[in-house]
Amino acid sequence: MTNRVVDKIKLLEDNLSKLEVLKEISQEEFLNDFRNIEAAKHLLQTSVEIMIDIANNIIAAKRLGKPETSADGFRILAQNEIIDNQNKDKYILMTKFRNRVVHMYSKVDEKEIYSIIQNNLLDYKAFIQEICKFY
């Protein structure tokens, strides 16, 4: 595993630790403090960006092609059996969420952010496990 991938996995794990803290907050408390919402939104966005960077790093290192979009990186990893095909679809949805946060920030529902940290942090952990298993 390259040092860049290792460093990015550590950053992703650090983000997940912070999201786990936010996960412990009640929905009412979470939604009533903009700092919780903005912190979670940023951590989720950067976590997906880290995953995209890891995918692109592996693709470049293994010379597996050139992704045209962020989602293509996950498709290429799945085609090369580096990640599970079912998980690929989850990661692509995560990329779409990240795009909404970056480009259509007014269309990101605060309750959706809370729901993601309550129900979907395991998807990030699954990605880490798949990448570590590949190496």
C-alpha positions, 0 to 999 in steps of 0.5 A: 500500500502506498504511503499516500493511500495509508495517509488518506485512510488515516484521514478517513478514519479520523473523520469517521471518529469525529462523525461517531461523536456527532452520531451520539447527539440526539436529533433535536440537539443536532438539528438545533445547532448549526455547528453540528450540521455544518461539521457533519456536512463537511466531514461527510463531504471530505470523507467521500473526497478522500475515498475518491482520491484513494480510488484514483491513486490505486487506479493510477498506480495499477494503470487500470485506466482513467476515470472520467468522473468521480463515480467512474473510479469506483466502477473501475475498482469494482471491475478489477475486483478491488471493491465489491460490486454492491458496495460500488453502488453505495459509493457512487450514491455517496459521490452523488451526495458529495456533489449535492453538498458542493454544488447544490448546497441549498438542496441538502436536507439537515435531517438527511445529514443526521440520517447518514451519520446514524445509518451509513458510517459503516459504508465508509468503514467497508471501503477502508476494509476493502482497500486494506484487504486488496493490499 
